[in-house]
């Protein structure tokens, strides 16, 4: 599990958002700058990204590209929907017999899953956020962005196709040994 803390990334995002009743200004300029970042290198140089790096528990300089990715993408989220289903399930097909019902079509999903570099993930996740009209379960998104490991990717595939979670049986344990 990543040492970066998704809950702190959500708190960072909330602090940047202006309140509709104008009780808190937020930081619209930082959000706009981050939304315009074309690469992770640009995002890493933004002061708001450095603030996220510090509050998220980043101590290793190798974490900065991951945090830059998260900052650039979280800036695209317009509304948090904490009660929403997991993102991968939400963007997947309603009926596995009809992949055309997916919010993120299977080909785009394969591109997302195959994205190796942070810049490739930036492009793929931007599409996902745009297709979701900027409204997502922010904690789920922050968790995926900060810890996009093999286990999480596998979980996203199962959730996308509504296949449940893999279970280990005696046969799979023997095969794995």
C-alpha positions in Angstrom: 0.0 0.0 0.0 1.2 3.5 -0.8 2.4 5.7 2.0 0.6 8.6 0.3 -2.7 9.4 2.0 -5.8 9.7 -0.2 -7.9 11.2 2.7 -5.4 14.1 2.8 -5.7 14.6 -0.9 -9.5 14.9 -0.6 -9.0 17.5 2.2 -6.6 19.4 -0.1 -9.2 19.3 -2.9 -11.9 20.6 -0.6 -9.7 23.5 0.5 -9.2 24.6 -3.1 -12.9 24.5 -3.8 -14.9 27.8 -3.3 -18.0 27.4 -1.3 -21.2 28.3 -3.1 -22.3 30.5 -0.2 -19.0 32.4 -0.5 -17.9 31.6 3.0 -14.6 30.3 1.7 -12.9 31.6 -1.4 -10.9 28.5 -2.2 -8.2 28.8 -4.8 -9.7 29.0 -8.3 -6.4 30.1 -9.8 -4.6 27.0 -8.6 -7.4 24.8 -9.9 -7.3 26.5 -13.3 -3.5 26.3 -13.5 -3.6 22.6 -12.7 -6.3 21.9 -15.2 -4.2 23.5 -17.9 -1.1 21.4 -17.2 -0.3 19.4 -20.3 2.3 17.2 -18.6 3.2 15.8 -15.2 6.4 17.9 -15.3 4.2 21.1 -15.4 2.0 19.9 -12.6 4.9 19.0 -10.4 6.1 22.6 -10.5 2.9 24.2 -9.3 2.8 25.4 -5.7 -0.5 23.7 -5.1 1.1 20.4 -6.1 3.9 21.0 -3.6 1.3 21.7 -0.9 -0.4 18.4 -1.8 2.9 16.6 -1.7 3.6 17.9 1.8 0.1 17.3 3.2 -0.2 13.8 1.6 2.7 12.4 3.3 5.2 12.5 0.5 8.7 12.4 1.8 10.4 10.6 -1.1 11.1 12.7 -4.2 10.1 9.7 -6.3 6.5 10.4 -5.0 6.3 13.8 -6.7 5.3 12.6 -10.2 2.5 10.6 -8.6 1.3 13.5 -6.5 1.6 15.8 -9.6 -0.7 13.4 -11.5 -3.2 13.4 -8.6 -3.1 17.2 -8.4 -3.6 17.7 -12.1 -6.5 15.3 -12.2 -8.2 16.1 -9.0 -8.4 19.7 -10.2 -10.7 18.5 -13.0 -13.2 17.1 -10.5 -16.1 19.6 -10.0 -18.1 17.7 -7.4 -17.4 14.9 -4.9 -20.0 12.2 -4.8 -18.9 10.2 -1.7 -22.0 7.9 -1.8 -21.4 7.0 -5.4 -20.4 3.5 -6.4 -16.7 2.8 -7.1 -15.5 4.6 -10.2 -14.6 1.5 -12.2 -18.1 0.1 -11.6 -19.7 3.4 -12.5 -17.9 3.7 -15.8 -18.4 0.0 -16.7 -21.2 -1.5 -18.7 -24.6 -1.9 -17.0 -24.9 -5.3 -18.6 -21.8 -7.3 -19.4 -23.6 -8.7 -22.5 -23.8 -5.2 -23.9 -20.5 -3.3 -23.5 -22.0 -0.4 -25.4 -23.8 0.7 -22.2 -20.5 1.6 -20.5 -19.8 5.2 -19.8 -16.1 4.6 -20.7 -16.2 2.2 -23.6 -14.1 -1.0 -23.4 -11.5 0.3 -25.8 -10.9 3.5 -23.8 -10.9 1.4 -20.6 -8.1 -0.8 -22.1 -6.2 2.3 -23.0 -6.6 3.5 -19.4 -5.4 0.2 -18.0 -2.5 0.0 -20.4 -1.2 3.5 -19.7 2.3 3.0 -18.4 3.6 6.6 -17.9 2.1 9.3 -15.7 1.5 11.4 -18.8 -0.4 8.6 -20.4 -2.5 8.2 -17.3 -3.1 12.0 -17.2 -4.7 11.8 -20.6 -6.7 8.6 -19.9 -8.0 9.8 -16.5 -8.9 13.2 -17.9 -11.2 11.5 -20.4 -12.7 9.4 -17.6 -13.4 12.5 -15.5 -14.9 14.4 -18.5 -17.2 11.5 -19.3 -18.4 11.5 -15.7 -19.2 15.2 -16.0 -16.6 16.0 -13.3 -18.6 14.2 -10.6 -16.9 11.2 -9.0 -16.3 9.5 -5.7 -13.2 11.6 -4.9 -11.7 9.3 -2.3 -11.9 6.4 -4.7 -10.2 8.5 -7.4 -7.5 9.8 -5.0 -6.8 6.3 -3.9 -6.4 5.0 -7.4 -4.2 7.9 -8.5 -1.9 7.7 -5.4 -1.7 3.9 -5.5 -2.1 2.6 -9.1 -0.5 -0.8 -8.4 -1.2 -4.1 -10.0 -3.7 -5.1 -7.3 -5.7 -1.9 -7.8 -5.7 -2.3 -11.6 -6.9 -5.9 -11.2 -9.7 -4.7 -8.9 -10.7 -2.0 -11.5 -11.0 -4.7 -14.2 -13.3 -6.8 -12.0 -15.4 -3.8 -11.0 -15.6 -2.4 -14.5 -17.0 -5.7 -15.8 -19.1 -6.2 -12.6 -17.3 -9.6 -12.1 -17.0 -9.3 -8.3 -13.7 -10.1 -6.7 -11.4 -13.0 -7.4 -11.4 -15.7 -4.8 -8.5 -18.0 -4.0 -9.4 -21.6 -4.1 -7.3 -24.7 -3.3 -6.8 -25.1 -7.1 -5.4 -21.6 -7.6 -3.3 -21.9 -4.5 -1.7 -25.1 -5.8 -1.1 -23.5 -9.2 0.5 -20.4 -7.6 2.9 -22.5 -5.5 
